[in-house]
Amino acid sequence: KVNVRIIAATNRKLGQEVEYARFRQDLYYRLNVFPIEVAPLRNRKEDIPLLAATFMGQVRKKLNCSGRELTQGEVLKLQNYHWPGNVRELQNIIERAVISSRCGSVKFDLPVPQINGASIKTPVKKPGETPGDILTEEDMRLREKANIQAALKRTDWKIYGQDGAAELLGIKPTTLLSRIKKMGIVK
């Protein structure tokens, strides 16, 4: 005789899937003994610092590497991201950052910046133009402007000091002010 408990996770509403006959009803009732619903990570931004610190500890232990730390600016960068891949994506991004960082603080190279929950898309190119994975000078300028705007919005236009937009972007406040002026960004 075997006594087991099954813990399963899904991002679908299984009750609806059963109604539409896309999930077996008998299996649904076997699994649905004690359902626990957890909101997606993008709706729990306050959990990100603790999860990030936990994953950092796990990765450092797994890879036997110390000295890599999370800065407040990098945590803000994580909190500003939309997380379509949920907690697993956070875990993978942290592991990738620890592996690629040599020492000191960890820097996150997150996918395209998010503004108001919508990703900034690279314009579709016509045949003969640069491929979609290559950014033109104009694409890079637009992406940089959107990134600065996202950082300013996230920090409520705080430019200087700890938790300021300059720290979040990893640049000097004077450089940020110069770019804001040059790009015509207004509050």
C-alpha positions, 0 to 999 in steps of 0.5 A, a space after each residue: 500500500 502506498 500513501 502519497 499526496 500530490 501537489 500540482 500547480 497550474 496557471 489555468 482555471 481548471 473548473 472552467 477547463 472541465 466545463 469546456 471538456 479540456 480537462 478530465 472531470 475525474 482527475 479534477 476532483 481527485 486533485 482538487 482536495 485542498 486548492 491553494 490559489 496564489 496570485 501571480 508575481 506581477 501582482 505581489 511586487 512586495 514579495 520580490 525582495 524576499 524571493 530574490 534574496 532567497 533565490 540568491 542564497 540558494 544559487 550562491 550555495 549551489 554554485 559555491 560562490 560568495 560575494 555577490 550581493 543584490 543592490 537596492 537599485 537591482 531589486 527595484 529593477 526586479 520589482 518594475 518588471 512584469 514577470 510573465 514567467 512568474 516565480 520560475 522566471 525570477 529564479 532563472 534570471 537570478 541564477 543567470 545574473 549570479 553566473 554571469 557576474 564576476 564579483 560584487 553586486 549582481 546586475 540583471 539584464 531583464 527583457 524589454 522594459 515594461 510600461 503600464 504592464 505592456 511590453 515595448 515592442 520592437 517595430 516590425 521590419 520590412 523585407 530588406 531592412 534590419 532583422 527583427 533581432 537587430 535594433 536600429 539607432 532609432 530603435 535603441 533611442 526609443 528603447 532608451 527613452 522608454 527605459 528612462 521613463 519607466 525608471 522615472 515613473 517607478 521612482 516617482 521622478 526621484 533622480 538623486 540618491 538611494 532608490 533614485 532613478 539614476 541608481 536604478 539605471 546604473 548611471 550618474 544623476 548628472 548623466 540622467 539629467 542630461 539624457 532627460 533634457 536631450 530626449 525631451 522627457 517631461 513629468 
